[in-house]
C-alpha cells in the first residue's frame, strides 16, 4: 500500500535537470501533493520504504540534506552504544548507522561502473550493501537501530512517530544551499553530479527542484510535530554554538545518563577536525567522488560565506527566507 501519486516530471523540467545533473539519465519523479523531488528509481521502492515497520527502540535522524546529518549520526550512535569509541574508529559510520534510502540513489549503470573501478572484495561487499533497499537491510539489523533519512514524514511509515524516537535537525537555508551545491558537485550518484555554477544552482534550489525538495515543506512537517513526546527538533546552529548543552538535551530525550567527563569526551570527539580524522564514514570507493570538489565532510560553519556568493545572490536568499517564514513561528537561531 502506498497512498501518494508518483509521476514523471514534465519534459521541460526533465530537460533542465538532466542537462545540469549528470546523474539524471534515469529521470526524475514528483511524489504526492507536495511534489517531493526524487530520482525515478524511487517509484520501484516507494511502497517498501513507506511500509517499513519501525521499532520502539529505534532512533531516526531526519534532516533535509546538508544539515549536519552525518555529525549527528556519530553522536547519537555513540550515545546509544555506551560511547564505544573503539568500535566507532574501527567500523564505517555508514554501516553502523545506515542511510535508509541510499539504494534509490543508484542504478544498474552506476553499479556496473563502480564494480569495474573497485575490485577489492571488501569494497564489492560494501557496494552490494548500499544497493540493497534500506527496508530490507535495516530489517535485519539488531536493536537499537540508529537510522538516517532525508525523506519527510509523509513518505515514511505513518506509525513512525508513535513507535520510535525521531530527532530532526534543521539548518539555515543559506548554509544548506551552499553545502548542498558543493555536495551535488562532489558526489556521482543519481540526481547529483551537478555541472554548473552557484547562480544556476540557486534557481534549482529556489524552485524546489533539487533532490528531496521542497525544503520548506520538509521543515514544516517536522516543525508541526515538534511537541510530540517522541520528537526532538534541533537546530544545527545551536549544536554548533553549544554542543555540550545540546548533547545533554539529546541524552534527556533518549533517557540516557552520562557523566560530565563523558559529555566532554563526546564534545572533543565531535570537533570537526577530530571527526574528520577519527571517524571512517565511507570506504575508499573509487569513482564516487569527483576530483577537486572538496570533501564529503565540509567545515560545518554557521553563516559561512563562499567565493561564488555574490551580494545580489545573498540578498535574494535572505528575502526568499524571510518570505517563507512569514506566517509561521519557525525562526532560525541568530549567530552571536
MOTA-V309609 format. One record per helix or strand of 2 or more residues. SS is the DSSP state (H for helix, E for strand). FROM is the first residue (numbers start at 1). LEN is the number of residues. If there is no record, write none. Layout:
SS_FROM_LEN, SS_FROM_LEN
This chain:
E_6_3, H_11_8, E_28_4, E_36_4, H_42_9, E_59_5, H_69_12, H_85_6, H_93_4, H_102_4, H_108_10, H_121_10, H_134_7, E_146_4, H_153_3, H_160_4, E_165_6, H_173_14, H_198_9, H_215_10, E_231_5, H_236_6, H_243_11, H_260_10, H_272_7, H_311_15
